[in-house]
Amino acid sequence: YGVLLVFDEVKTGLTAGPQGAAQRLGIKPDLISLAKSIGGGIPVAAFGGKREYMETVVNGTHSHLGTFNGHYLAMAGLRAVDRLCTPEALQRCEDFNRQALTRVAEIINEYELPAHTVGFGVKGCITWSSTPVRNYRDYRATDFDLAELSFFWSQNRNVMTPPGLDEQWLISLAHGQREIDIIVGDFLDFAKALRA
């Protein structure tokens, strides 16, 4: 069709697997953009793609400019991530994430909560809807009051997730069984409090 397929993996990248969501989904995009997950906490971004498109940057047809192009600290962050985020290390994180998702889903079922879990790679979340969210109407039907209550419950018990109503967590290389038990224990206490 003459249209480029571009994958924006700014938020997925390594969190979806060693080669991102595109590889995990079995798709080969023409271009891909990356950031956050490849920098190890350092502000960095990158893009890549098929040779025919990247060659236009190499040969000067198109230019690529950026604040952190070749920046020594950004490059050090990339190198550290490259060394530490081995496929085995990421698999360990995914296994912990799968455990957290499974255990939280069991609590949701046991306490008959109007929620479900969603996970991909090393990310997971609790969505306060009895059915999967597939479109905007489904999203608008989410119980935002329960989502907010759950968020603040966790924040007040030292389980910190990014602001937002999807309770998204990200299992990092620093997390282990203890942290998974804390996430699950916190949610179990919340479920008990809701049903008390």
C-alpha positions in Angstrom: 0.0 0.0 0.0 3.0 2.3 0.1 2.5 3.1 3.8 5.3 2.7 6.4 4.5 0.7 9.5 6.0 2.5 12.5 6.1 1.0 15.9 6.3 3.5 18.8 8.0 1.5 21.5 8.8 4.5 23.8 6.8 2.8 26.7 7.2 -0.8 25.7 10.8 -1.4 24.3 12.6 -3.7 26.7 9.6 -3.9 29.0 7.9 -6.1 26.4 10.9 -8.3 25.9 14.5 -8.3 24.7 13.5 -7.0 21.3 10.4 -5.2 22.2 6.7 -5.6 21.4 7.3 -5.9 17.7 9.4 -9.0 18.1 7.0 -10.5 20.7 4.1 -10.0 18.4 6.0 -11.3 15.4 5.8 -8.1 13.4 8.6 -6.4 11.5 7.9 -2.7 11.4 9.6 -0.4 8.8 10.7 2.0 11.6 10.7 1.8 15.4 11.2 4.5 18.0 12.5 3.8 21.5 13.1 5.7 24.7 12.6 5.3 28.4 13.1 1.5 28.8 16.5 1.5 26.9 18.1 4.3 28.9 18.1 2.8 32.4 16.7 6.0 33.9 18.8 8.3 31.7 16.9 10.5 29.2 17.6 8.9 25.9 15.7 8.1 22.7 16.6 6.1 19.6 15.1 5.0 16.3 15.9 2.3 13.8 14.5 0.6 10.9 14.9 -1.2 7.7 18.1 -0.5 5.7 16.3 1.3 2.9 14.9 3.9 5.3 17.9 4.3 7.6 20.2 4.7 4.6 18.5 8.1 3.9 19.9 9.4 7.2 23.3 7.9 6.6 23.6 9.3 3.1 22.4 12.8 4.2 19.1 12.8 2.4 17.4 13.3 5.8 19.1 14.6 8.9 18.6 13.4 12.4 19.1 16.0 15.2 18.6 15.6 18.9 19.6 17.0 22.3 21.1 13.8 23.5 22.7 12.6 20.2 25.9 10.9 21.2 25.7 12.4 24.7 28.2 10.6 27.0 25.8 10.0 29.9 23.1 8.8 27.6 25.5 6.4 25.9 26.7 5.1 29.4 23.1 4.5 30.3 22.5 2.5 27.1 25.7 0.5 27.7 24.6 -0.4 31.2 21.2 -1.5 30.1 22.8 -3.5 27.3 25.0 -5.3 29.8 22.4 -5.8 32.6 19.2 -6.5 30.6 20.1 -10.0 29.3 17.3 -12.2 27.9 17.7 -14.3 31.1 17.4 -11.3 33.4 14.3 -10.1 31.5 12.8 -13.5 31.6 13.2 -13.6 35.4 11.3 -10.3 35.6 8.6 -11.6 33.3 8.2 -14.7 35.5 7.8 -12.5 38.6 5.3 -10.4 36.7 3.3 -13.4 35.7 3.3 -14.6 39.3 2.0 -11.2 40.5 -0.7 -11.1 37.8 -1.8 -14.7 38.6 -1.9 -14.2 42.4 -3.8 -10.8 42.1 -6.3 -12.4 39.7 -6.9 -15.2 42.2 -7.7 -12.5 44.9 -10.0 -10.7 42.4 -11.9 -14.0 41.8 -12.0 -15.0 45.5 -13.4 -11.7 46.6 -15.6 -11.3 43.5 -14.2 -7.9 42.7 -15.2 -6.0 39.5 -11.7 -6.1 38.1 -9.2 -8.0 36.1 -5.5 -8.1 35.5 -3.7 -7.2 32.3 0.0 -7.9 31.6 2.6 -7.7 28.9 6.2 -8.5 29.4 7.3 -7.0 32.7 4.3 -4.7 33.1 1.1 -5.5 34.8 -2.0 -3.7 36.0 -5.4 -4.0 37.7 -8.2 -2.7 35.6 -11.4 -1.9 37.5 -13.8 -3.4 35.0 -15.3 -6.9 35.0 -14.7 -7.3 31.3 -11.6 -6.5 29.2 -11.3 -3.0 27.9 -11.3 -3.1 24.1 -12.4 0.4 23.1 -13.2 3.8 24.5 -16.7 2.9 25.6 -15.3 0.0 27.6 -12.7 2.3 29.1 -15.4 4.9 30.1 -17.3 2.1 31.9 -14.3 1.4 34.2 -15.0 2.1 37.8 -12.7 5.1 38.3 -13.7 5.6 41.9 -12.5 2.1 42.8 -9.4 2.6 40.7 -8.6 5.8 42.6 -9.3 4.3 45.9 -7.0 1.3 45.1 -4.3 3.7 43.9 -4.3 5.7 47.1 -4.5 2.6 49.3 -1.3 1.3 47.7 0.4 4.7 47.8 -0.3 4.9 51.5 1.2 1.5 52.1 4.5 2.1 50.1 3.5 0.3 46.9 4.3 3.1 44.5 2.9 3.0 40.9 2.9 5.8 38.4 -0.1 8.2 38.7 -3.0 7.0 36.7 -6.0 4.8 37.0 -4.6 1.6 35.6 -2.4 0.7 38.6 0.4 -0.1 36.2 3.4 -1.7 37.8 6.8 -2.5 36.2 8.9 -5.4 37.5 12.6 -4.3 37.3 15.9 -6.1 37.8 15.9 -4.9 41.4 12.6 -6.6 42.2 12.4 -10.1 43.6 10.1 -12.4 45.5 9.8 -10.1 48.5 8.5 -7.2 46.3 6.0 -9.5 44.6 4.7 -10.7 48.0 4.3 -7.0 49.0 2.3 -6.1 45.9 0.1 -9.2 46.4 -0.3 -8.7 50.1 -1.2 -5.1 49.7 -3.9 -6.0 47.2 -5.2 -8.8 49.4 -5.6 -6.3 52.3 -7.4 -3.9 50.0 -9.8 -6.7 48.8 -10.5 -7.6 52.5 -11.2 -4.0 53.3 -13.6 -3.6 50.4 -15.6 -6.7 51.5 -15.5 -5.9 55.3 
